[in-house]
Amino acid sequence: MKKLILLLLCSVFSVAQTISLQSFATGFSSPLEITNAGDSRLFVVEKGGLIKILNDNGTVNTTPFLDVSLLVSTTSERGLLGLAFHPDYATNGYFFINYSNTSGDTVIARYSVYAANPNVANPSSATILMTIDQPYDNHNGGSLKFGSDGYLYIGMGDGGSGGDPQGYAQNTTIDGSNPSRIYLGKMLRIDVNETTAPFYSIPATNPFVGQAGKEEIWAIGLRNPWKFSFDSATGDLWIADVGQGNLEEINKTTFPLTAGLNYGWRCYEGNTAFNTAGCPVSSSLTFPLLDINHSTGACSITGGYVYNGTTYPNLQGKYLFTDYCDSRIGIVTSTGNLSYSSSFPGNNFVSFGEDVNRELYVAAINNGTIYKITDSSLSTEDFEKNGFSVYPNPAKESFTLSNSNNIIAKTITIYDIAGKNVLTKTVNESNIISTSTLEKGIYTVSILDINEVQYNTKLIVQ
């Protein structure tokens, strides 16, 4: 099984250079998470304890959505690490955060937004659901996400240091002196729709139901699931687990999700044996879909999302990820075929984000920039070679046609995906073309110059 996966990885490793990045917003301080609340806004989590609202025009609200900086430790891998909005947020105003408190322990807390101001949360509304003791200052996990089942999933690292020295990831025996450490190296799953303390309950299908102190556990054997996500189309769970010294791994669990899986750490790093003393038989473990060797330039994987937007059909259904040390974007098919974009030097990527339209973004912690992910294959070589460009692309109300080679355009024609002419205009001096009469979708823009030479490119209308 493991040899087959490794051979598959070697055979499908290729390079695809269609992904581009558009700077969407700058000026963030150590952005670690990007998410949405079911509307046009993005919410950017900063390590130091601020959550900021990023609007769909790229502006950032002056007043933070939430400030918990006085509650947060930022030593090493600690900080404000995760944010998830309740599936019924529009009704109940609840959201959940994952942060390291001033003692260095993991806190899962619920907050609510002010009813009179959707852009500001109530800092006094905090309700702590869980506090988990952390023995070291690394491998805290940090992500929390709602699955299609409506339950909140919480990714917990193995507690830190190196090599999981206390064996937390495989441990299912409660330590009487530190009982919350049973959660380290695990994926937790809870139902947060309770109105009385502790304000959550245990889903009936969790694997340790009836075993007090560990009922919250949904899966074991994780090292540091820094980022995980659910495929919004299929419900599949993708976990990017940060490796030890040689291998980063991508785990895929197909919907309907199986509870009680063992993802293998510290017995295995990726598909390779690491420390198998006292481990279960390998046939009982769930091995990754892919492992990424550090020889490729990787050092710390940043998991992303399966693209389910409508703007870039070439990316549809593919899982995107990256790495703190390798600034390429990895593209994985549902069966594990892997390719890469070109690199984006000067960026240390630590988080992806998904907006309400399922379009994707990526954050660089070192320069505080949020980029929008685009597909550069929208433009044709002939169009660009002759100095033409259209921007913005994707367009909303209009786009501008420009040309740097002094070619004089006479007419512009737009065709829909079926080849139907939906707009023809004589190019005027402003070269601004309205798209207000066009439906959302993919179009071909055809430019005819005064010498009757034609140039074509793709246009997305949002």
Sequence and secondary structure as in RCSB ss.txt:
>XXXX:A:sequence
MKKLILLLLCSVFSVAQTISLQSFATGFSSPLEITNAGDSRLFVVEKGGLIKILNDNGTVNTTPFLDVSLLVSTT
SERGLLGLAFHPDYATNGYFFINYSNTSGDTVIARYSVYAANPNVANPSSATILMTIDQPYDNHNGGSLKFGSDG
YLYIGMGDGGSGGDPQGYAQNTTIDGSNPSRIYLGKMLRIDVNETTAPFYSIPATNPFVGQAGKEEIWAIGLRNP
WKFSFDSATGDLWIADVGQGNLEEINKTTFPLTAGLNYGWRCYEGNTAFNTAGCPVSSSLTFPLLDINHSTGACS
ITGGYVYNGTTYPNLQGKYLFTDYCDSRIGIVTSTGNLSYSSSFPGNNFVSFGEDVNRELYVAAINNGTIYKITD
SSLSTEDFEKNGFSVYPNPAKESFTLSNSNNIIAKTITIYDIAGKNVLTKTVNESNIISTSTLEKGIYTVSILDI
NEVQYNTKLIVQ
>XXXX:A:secstr
 HHHHHHHHHHH EE   EEEEEEE   SSEEEEEE SSS EEEEETTSEEEEE TTS B SS SEE GGGB  S
TT SEEEEEE TTHHHH EEEEEEEBTTS EEEEEEEE TT TT EEEEEEEEEEEE  SSSS     EEE TTS
 EEEE    SSSS TT GGG  S  SSSGGGGGTTEEEEEB   SSTTS B  TTSTTTTSTT TTEEEE  S  
 EEEE TTT  EEEEE  SSSEEEEEEE SS  TT B  TTTEETTEES  TT   GGGS   SEEEEGGGT SS
EEEEEE   SS GGGTT EEEEESS  S EEE TT  EEE    TT  EEEEEE TT  EEEEETTTTEEEEEEE
GGGS HHHHHTTEEEESSSBSSEEEEEESS   EEEEEEE TT  EEEEEE  SS EEE TTS SEEEEEEEEET
TS EEEEEEEE 
